[in-house]
């Protein structure tokens, strides 16, 4: 794995990172039918989990536990193959932690319970700070700057926050702060919320990323919440801390990322929890001036290396697309699309506004429009997808946004 880039502000405390990567991703079905949400492919060569891990590594945070649970085999294989550290000390590691059932015969029952069941890891590492981040968002962040904010505020807990439209409030933990950034109200997924000061359209939402002072985190989970079965940071832990602890909000929009282009969307962050959001975020990396430019040499998103041949295009018309390693394209038309690794696209095939994942075969004269084809599929010759919603829905999954999804490993039928 590449060595980390020098962050803008290096952490000055001993830091342990815990990545919560056990989410089901039910709204991403059928892409999560056989894998967890963090393991879903993205952008032709990545997995969603690669973004949080890259942010940590690029921020020189190299002591990382990844907590897994639901449909974890695909994620475990990805981490084993592509995220092996070569640190000079024993404290440089990325270690997968499945449920250990140390507190009884129970799976993880919430974000805080997942950490509670692994307090032994925190005890053994003995950090000053514990960084607890989710693994199911697309964004880039110098986490060292958030650590610095936490230290400067002498906070017990710091929550990274971002404005979201009021219509999206029921999907987030909503935060109210005072003028100094101290959190005075935290409500998990309310039906309505007060808008931000100076705004009529947006409220302040938690990004699900936290920094805890270690002693505070251990005390909370070991003593104050030890008898609660289901335990979530946003729903149970943080709201109870408002009167007893110093809880601060970190404004994600102040995070300065090296190498950012002027045309990119500032503070790009997407909760890709639905097919529509996932599809649009993939489209955001296309174009000459993309909203999210992944060709940033100062903040790479790391992922696995493909051991096959480079892409080969014999003939055809390619417009605004990403063609990944190992692809073979012969006399095809590809427009506004992302093609994963090892995909073969044959004579006369047309692919528009689509995402084709790894190791698929698109046979001659097939025509796909706004289609997501999961891995290991073969699309027969002359098949048309994305033109008749009613017909497509008889055989495949059609999202309310109109996107057709061919699930993993299902050979399409004419």
Buried (B, 14 or more C-beta within 10 A) or exposed (E): BEEBBEBBBBBEBEBBBBBBBBBEBEBBBBBBBBBBBBBBBBBBBBBBBBBBBBBBBBBBBBBBBBBBBBBBEBBBEBBEEBBEBEEEEEEBBBEBBBBEEEEEEEEBBBBBBBBBBBBEBBEEBEBBBBBBBBBBBBBBBBBBBBBBBBBEBEBBBBBBBBBBEBEBBEBBBBBBBEEEBBBEBBBBBEEEBBBBEEEEEBBBBBBBBBBBBBEBBBBBBEEEBEEBEEBBBBBBBBBEBBEEBBBBBBBBEEBEBBBBEEEBEEBBBBBBBBBBBBBBBBBBBBEEEBBBBBEBEEBBBBBBEBEEEEBEBEEBEBEBBBBBBBBBBBBBBBBBBBBBBBBBBBBBBBBBBBBBBBBBBBBBBBBBBBBBBBBBBBBBBEBBBBEEEEEBEEBBBBBEEEBBBBBBEBEBEE
